[in-house]
Amino acid sequence: MEEAPSMNRPTLKAPVFDEVCETTGVTLTRFMNEVAILNPEIAEITTLFGAIDTACKAISNLVKRSQLPSSETLGYQGNVNVQGEDQKKLDVITNDLLKRALRFTGRLGILASEEEDEPVDLIGNAVTDSEEIVIDEGEKYVAVFDPLDGSSNVDAGIPTGTIIGIYEHDDCCEIDYDCVDEEDCTEQEAQCLANTLQPGTNLVASAYCLYSSSTFLVLTLGNGVYVFTLDETIGEFVLSKPNIKIPEDCKIYSFNEANLEKWDEPMQKVVKRWREGTGKSGERFSSRYIGSMVGDVHRTLLYGGVFGYPADTKNTNGKLRLLYEGAPMSFIMEQAGGLSTTGKRRVMECVPEYVHQRIPLVMGSKNAVQEVIDEYAESDSAY
Ligand SMILES: O=P(O)(O)OC[C@H]1O[C@](O)(COP(=O)(O)O)[C@@H](O)[C@@H]1O
């Protein structure tokens, strides 16, 4: 897999709110307005976050109401998505909801989603059936998203989430002519693909929304990680934790341990040492695993720990998707001071070869993830 050089992007100026007196009244809208004032060059992104704000509130409501007897959103849609997964009704509904919210900002050139077979080119197809979408001349972006991560858990009321990554759209990005020749795709389609298959180092923003005891929207614009909590009384996301940092040390790991024996050796060795308390920290780790990436990553960010879905003899590339799960969550983890690796590579530097590509993933507290990286470096593991 190709590795991408790091992008030298100017660091954004982040609005500063001190912990105690200022945060109580800082809504996401106000936060984004302050970001736009401090960084006029990315003012357009704040419009996208307006759409994300609305869509996540609507999804939060849908998820909460989905358990009610009157709800028609439980169960399966009857279709199978491009990855062979049975689509839940909520997968389809939340996908449509987010697609529409983002499209009508007029700022989006392309979107790619777990529930869409191919990237959707909004520039090439500006007119869709009855709804004409006007794409502004201004800055355009590419959005990649997993509309309802962990949806297999939704019927049991287990936390689920939405994951979003935002890239700049480059009208004159280099296209892969092989794709044009061999796969008979048009130049426009090749350009659409090239704009979609960008490495995490190109991300300009990423966010996840966790639908759980509360609804949390966690985001980075490349200068720290900010946690907003939905205040249902005013219907606004309110800044609850500015500029969070993940603890460098930890004693919690979060993996589907049922796969442990199928993992490759370095991963097995490290987790067995953590279980016995014979790892670098000498701490005996405890295990926590929800089986919903957004829930497991949110806990890991706040309490410290290591979350991952390593490669194994069944899922030789792991289970999680690089473009709309791995990279956006790695951007947030790194911005909070953590690390994210495949074991051998920094996830953010991996260039996706196709939209639904899977990648082995281990992310979390710096010193523990470094232990995994060191173990892979020592081993000449095939993975
Ligand atoms: O059930 P497993 O194999 O442990 O996999 C759980 C992982 O799969 C996922 O549910 C995959 O996500 P999707 O629901 O978006 O396909 C992750 O949220 C979670 O971390």
The ligand as an SDF file (V2000), in Angstrom:
LIG
                    3D

 20 20  0  0  0  0  0  0  0  0999 V2000
  -18.4470   -7.6780   15.7180 O   0  0  0  0  0  0  0  0  0  0  0  0
  -16.9970   -7.4620   15.4780 P   0  0  0  0  0  0  0  0  0  0  0  0
  -16.3990   -8.4210   14.4860 O   0  0  0  0  0  0  0  0  0  0  0  0
  -16.2140   -7.3910   16.7280 O   0  0  0  0  0  0  0  0  0  0  0  0
  -16.8900   -6.0210   14.7620 O   0  0  0  0  0  0  0  0  0  0  0  0
  -17.2410   -4.8580   15.4510 C   0  0  0  0  0  0  0  0  0  0  0  0
  -16.8160   -3.6970   14.6090 C   0  0  0  0  0  0  0  0  0  0  0  0
  -17.6080   -3.6830   13.4310 O   0  0  0  0  0  0  0  0  0  0  0  0
  -18.3440   -2.4790   13.3350 C   0  0  0  0  0  0  0  0  0  0  0  0
  -19.6140   -2.6540   13.8370 O   0  0  0  0  0  0  0  0  0  0  0  0
  -18.3760   -2.1410   11.8380 C   0  0  0  0  0  0  0  0  0  0  0  0
  -19.0710   -1.1330   11.5920 O   0  0  0  0  0  0  0  0  0  0  0  0
  -20.3860   -1.0230   10.6410 P   0  0  0  0  0  0  0  0  0  0  0  0
  -21.5370   -1.2990   11.5140 O   0  0  0  0  0  0  0  0  0  0  0  0
  -20.3200    0.3820   10.1930 O   0  0  0  0  0  0  0  0  0  0  0  0
  -20.2470   -1.9830    9.5140 O   0  0  0  0  0  0  0  0  0  0  0  0
  -17.5620   -1.4700   14.1850 C   0  0  0  0  0  0  0  0  0  0  0  0
  -18.3390   -0.4540   14.7030 O   0  0  0  0  0  0  0  0  0  0  0  0
  -17.0380   -2.3710   15.3150 C   0  0  0  0  0  0  0  0  0  0  0  0
  -15.8600   -1.8630   15.8840 O   0  0  0  0  0  0  0  0  0  0  0  0
  1  2  2  0
  2  3  1  0
  2  4  1  0
  2  5  1  0
  5  6  1  0
  6  7  1  0
  7  8  1  0
  7 19  1  0
  8  9  1  0
  9 10  1  0
  9 11  1  0
  9 17  1  0
 11 12  1  0
 12 13  1  0
 13 14  2  0
 13 15  1  0
 13 16  1  0
 17 18  1  0
 17 19  1  0
 19 20  1  0
M  END
$$$$
